[in-house]
Amino acid sequence: MATRAQRIGQLGERIAATFLRARGCDVIDRNVYAGGGEIDLIVRDGPTVAAAEVRTTTTGRNNVESVDDAKWEAVQRASASLGYRIGRIDIISVSLDTDGAQIRWLRGVE
């Protein structure tokens, strides 16, 4: 059985995928494990294939800052080991509250 945190994370990933599709992206893969790391979403944004790290919170704090060096390196390693040609790495912040979801999409974070 999934923990509360895992269920919140899965919900955030579904919301992020819907958000990206509404903006014309194709979600081509989800929860990809490679190179010792995981990529939440792999999306095609026009001609670019992006690896997206989704950060979900219910606390209202800026969860983009929760991507620490170790997580960033794991996403980069996973991206490098995939068969996809990853053109950039994005972070999608999903903040859940009683009013719904607030979403920030940061493209090409380094």
C-alpha positions as CSV (number, residue, x, y, z in Angstrom):
1,M,0.0,0.0,0.0
2,A,1.3,3.4,-1.0
3,T,2.1,5.9,1.8
4,R,0.3,9.3,1.9
5,A,3.5,11.0,0.5
6,Q,3.6,8.5,-2.4
7,R,-0.1,9.1,-3.2
8,I,0.4,12.9,-3.1
9,G,3.4,12.5,-5.4
10,Q,1.5,10.3,-7.9
11,L,-1.4,12.8,-7.9
12,G,1.1,15.6,-8.6
13,E,2.6,13.7,-11.5
14,R,-0.9,13.1,-13.0
15,I,-1.7,16.8,-12.6
16,A,1.7,17.8,-14.2
17,A,1.1,15.5,-17.1
18,T,-2.4,17.0,-17.7
19,F,-0.9,20.5,-17.4
20,L,1.8,19.7,-20.0
21,R,-0.7,18.1,-22.4
22,A,-2.9,21.2,-22.2
23,R,0.1,23.2,-23.3
24,G,0.8,21.1,-26.4
25,C,3.4,18.6,-25.0
26,D,3.3,14.9,-25.5
27,V,4.0,12.8,-22.5
28,I,6.0,9.9,-23.9
29,D,7.0,8.1,-20.7
30,R,6.5,8.2,-17.0
31,N,8.4,7.0,-13.9
32,V,11.5,5.9,-15.9
33,Y,14.3,4.3,-13.9
34,A,17.7,4.5,-15.5
35,G,21.3,5.1,-14.5
36,G,20.5,4.8,-10.8
37,G,17.8,7.5,-10.9
38,E,14.2,8.1,-11.8
39,I,12.6,10.6,-14.2
40,D,9.0,11.4,-13.4
41,L,8.0,12.4,-16.9
42,I,9.6,12.5,-20.3
43,V,7.8,14.9,-22.6
44,R,8.1,16.1,-26.2
45,D,7.8,19.9,-26.2
46,G,7.8,20.8,-29.9
47,P,11.1,19.4,-31.3
48,T,12.7,19.1,-27.8
49,V,12.5,16.0,-25.5
50,A,12.6,17.0,-21.9
51,A,13.0,15.1,-18.6
52,A,10.7,16.6,-16.0
53,E,11.1,16.3,-12.3
54,V,7.7,16.8,-10.6
55,R,7.7,18.2,-7.0
56,T,4.4,18.1,-5.2
57,T,3.6,19.7,-1.8
58,T,0.6,20.4,0.3
59,T,2.4,22.9,2.6
60,G,2.3,25.8,0.2
61,R,6.1,26.3,0.3
62,N,8.1,26.6,-2.9
63,N,8.9,23.0,-3.6
64,V,11.2,23.8,-6.5
65,E,13.9,24.4,-3.9
66,S,13.4,20.8,-2.6
67,V,15.4,19.6,-5.6
68,D,18.8,19.1,-3.9
69,D,22.1,18.3,-5.5
70,A,21.8,14.6,-5.1
71,K,18.3,14.5,-6.8
72,W,19.5,16.8,-9.6
73,E,22.5,14.5,-10.2
74,A,20.3,11.4,-10.2
75,V,18.0,13.0,-12.8
76,Q,21.0,14.0,-14.9
77,R,22.5,10.5,-14.7
78,A,19.1,8.9,-15.7
79,S,18.7,11.3,-18.5
80,A,22.2,10.6,-19.9
81,S,21.6,6.8,-19.8
82,L,18.3,6.8,-21.7
83,G,17.7,5.9,-25.3
84,Y,15.9,9.3,-25.6
85,R,17.9,12.3,-26.6
86,I,17.1,14.6,-23.7
87,G,17.4,18.2,-24.7
88,R,16.7,19.8,-21.3
89,I,15.6,19.1,-17.8
90,D,12.5,20.8,-16.4
91,I,11.1,21.1,-12.9
92,I,7.3,21.2,-12.4
93,S,6.1,22.4,-9.0
94,V,2.6,21.3,-8.0
95,S,1.3,22.9,-4.8
96,L,-2.0,21.4,-3.6
97,D,-4.5,23.1,-1.3
98,T,-8.2,23.5,-0.8
99,D,-8.5,25.8,-3.9
100,G,-6.9,23.2,-6.2
101,A,-3.4,23.1,-7.6
102,Q,-0.9,25.8,-8.3
103,I,1.6,24.8,-11.0
104,R,5.0,26.3,-11.9
105,W,6.9,25.0,-14.9
106,L,10.6,25.8,-15.0
107,R,12.1,24.9,-18.3
108,G,15.7,24.1,-18.8
109,V,16.8,24.3,-15.2
110,E,20.6,23.8,-14.7
